[in-house]
Amino acid sequence: MSPLILICSDDAEFYLFFSHVLEVDGFATELAGGMDDAIRQATERNPQAVLLDCQPASPAGPGICAWLKGEPQTDALPVIALIASGAEHQQLDLLKAGIDESFQRPFAPAKLLAYLGGKLRTPLLPNGGHGGSLTCGELNMQLGSRRVHCNGQQLHLGPLEFNMLRHLMENPGKVCTRDELVGAAWPANIHVGARTVDVHISRVRKALSPHNVIRTIRSAGYALEEQEI
């Protein structure tokens, strides 16, 4: 099941943008339109994190954070503030309320995804244990920071490509079907065709070039070679 992120905002465009960013990276989202709604959903829906839209004219962000951090049921819930330009004065109130992390807009969405990935995801390593990295030959993936290195060189992957490569690295040598890769990289409610999977695999291969470590298994799927790169 995808981790649920509760987005607290009165701005429809804000919600649509960040829900898209999060859902493409494998998270589920729900909108809370005000303090009462945020409190209700935080206790009823059991989200894994709360995202606060902090606008200059609205004190709701610090208030929601203070309530969440003051209740035993929600005090451990990661709360992240996205602070709009002009709302910097709220930073002190957010710190007093116990905010876990804050980003001042504009900022690179990858920073938010990296933070949530480190907080909420603990994928299995190939040997069956839990940890913060995956390794296959000279290919290394840091799960918390969402960074990938090959032979010491950092690779630049989009969220979908990162998730697909992560699934392949979690199953080295195994043939992963296109349906498996869709399930690992896309939200459950989005239809993705085989050709779309092939396009994103080609992007992963381009990033890995000249190391051709992803095999195509005709009519079956893809597999990551187990040998040294």
N, C-alpha and C positions, 0 to 999 in steps of 0.2 A: 504494500500500500504506500502511496506517495505521501511524504511528510506534508502536513497541512499548515499553511502559513495564513494567519489572520491579518488582513490589511485594513487598517483603521483610517478612513479618509472620507471626506465629503466631496471629493473631486473625482468625477467619473473618469476623466482622462488619466489622472494619476493611477487609479485602480487598473484601468485597461492596460496601461503601459507596463506597470510592474507585475501584474498578473501574467501577462504574456512572457516577460523575461523569466519569471519563476517557473511557469508551467513548461516552457521549452526545456528548461534544465531539470525537469522531473518532479517539481513540487506541485502540490494542489493548493488552491487559494480560495478564500472566502472574504467577502467584503463586510465590514462593520461600519455603519454610517454615522455613528456618534458614540458618546461615552456609554450610555445605557446598553446600546446594541453590542459594543465591544465587550463589556463586562458579561453580558448574557452569553455571548458566543464563546468567550474564553473559558467559561465554566461548563457549558453544555457540549461544545464541539471538540474539546480537548486538542487544541492546536499545538504544534511543536514549537512555534515561534510567533511573535506578534510584531508587525511592521507598522510604525506610526508615521502618518503624514503630518509633519509639524509646519503649519502655515503661520505667517506673522500675526494674523488677527485672531488666531484660535489658541486658547490655553488647554485644549483637550488632551494634547499629547502628554505633557507632564502629569496631568490628572489621571489619565488611564494608566500610565506607568506606575504612579504611586499606589493606585488601588491594587494592581496586579502584584506588585512587590510586597504589599501589606497583607495579602491573603495566603494562608498555608497551602491552599489548593493550587495557586498559580505563582507562588513566589520564586520558583525555580525556572519559570518559563523565560527563555531568552526574549528580550524586548529590544528592538532596534528602531532608532529614530532616524528618519530622513528629513533633514532640516532644510527648509527652503531659504533662498537668499532673502535676507531681511528678518529672519526669525532667529538669528544667532543669539539674541538675548535669552532665548529659552534654554540654552545649553546648561546654565547653572541650575535651573529648575529641574531639568532632566537628570543631571548628576545627583541632585539631592533626592530625587524620586527613585534612584537606583537603576538607571538605564544601563543596559549591558554594552551597547555599541551605538555609535551615531555616525552618520555620513552627511556632509553638507553638499547639497546639490548645486551645480551639476557634478556628478562623479561617475566613474566607470562602473556599470552594473556588475562587471566581473568581481569587483571588490565585495559587493553584497553576496554574490553567489559563493565566493570563496569563504566568507565568514559563515554562512549558513551551512555550507558543505562540511566545514570543520566542526561545527557545533552538532549537526544532526545526523551525519552519515558516518557509519562505522562498518564499511563493507568487509566481507571475508577475504582474507588473503588466500593465495593458491594453496598454502599448506593447512588451511582450515582455521587459522587464528585470526584475531582482530588486530588492527594496527593502523598506522597512519600512512602507509605507503605500499605500493605494489612494485615488484621487480621481475623482469623477464629478460635474461641476458643483459645487454647494456641499456635496456629500456627501463626507466624508473619513473613512477608516478607518485607524487605527493598528494594525498587525498585532501588534506586540510587546506593547503594553499592552491590546489588544483593546478599544479605545475607538472609538466612532463619533460624529462630530459632523455636524450639518446646520445650515447657516447660523450656525455658531459655537456651537450648542446641543448639549450632549452627549445622546445617545440611550441608553436603557437596554434592552439586548437580552439574551435568554437565549443560551446556547451554540448551540442549534440555529438560532435566528434569525440570530445573528452569522454562522454558517457559510453559511447560505443567501444572505444579503445579500452576503457576500464573493464567492461564486460568481457572483452577478449582476453585481457590480462588476468582476470579472475578465473578464466577457464583455458589456460595455455594448452595448445595442442588439440583441444576439443573443437569439433565442428559446430559453430553457432549458427542457427538458422536466421533468416532475415526477420522472422517473427520474434525470435528471442532478442535480437538487436533492437527492434522497434520497442519491445517491452522495457528494455534497459535504458533507452534514450529518450523516448517520447511519453507525454502524458497518456493515460489510458483512454481518454475520450477523443483522441485524434486519430483519424484514419491515415495510414502511411503506406504507400505502394512500394513494391519491390524496387522499382527504378529509383525512388528517392533514397532508399537504403544504399543502393549501389553508388549513387552520387556522393553521399557522405563518406562512404568507405574510400572512394577515390581521393577525397580530401585528406583523410587520415594518411593514406599512402603517400600523397604528395608531401605532407609534413614530415613523414618518416624517410623520404628519399634522401640518399640512394639505397637505404636499407629496406629491401623488399621482404618484410617479415609476415605479411598477411597473405595467406593462401586463399585462392578462390576454389571452392569445391563445387563443381558443376552441378546445378540443379539442387544444391543442398544449402550452401551458405559460405561462411568464411571461418578461418582458423588462424590463430597466432602461432607461428613457429616457436618451438620450445628451445631450439639451439641458440647458441651465442650469436649476437648480431655482429 
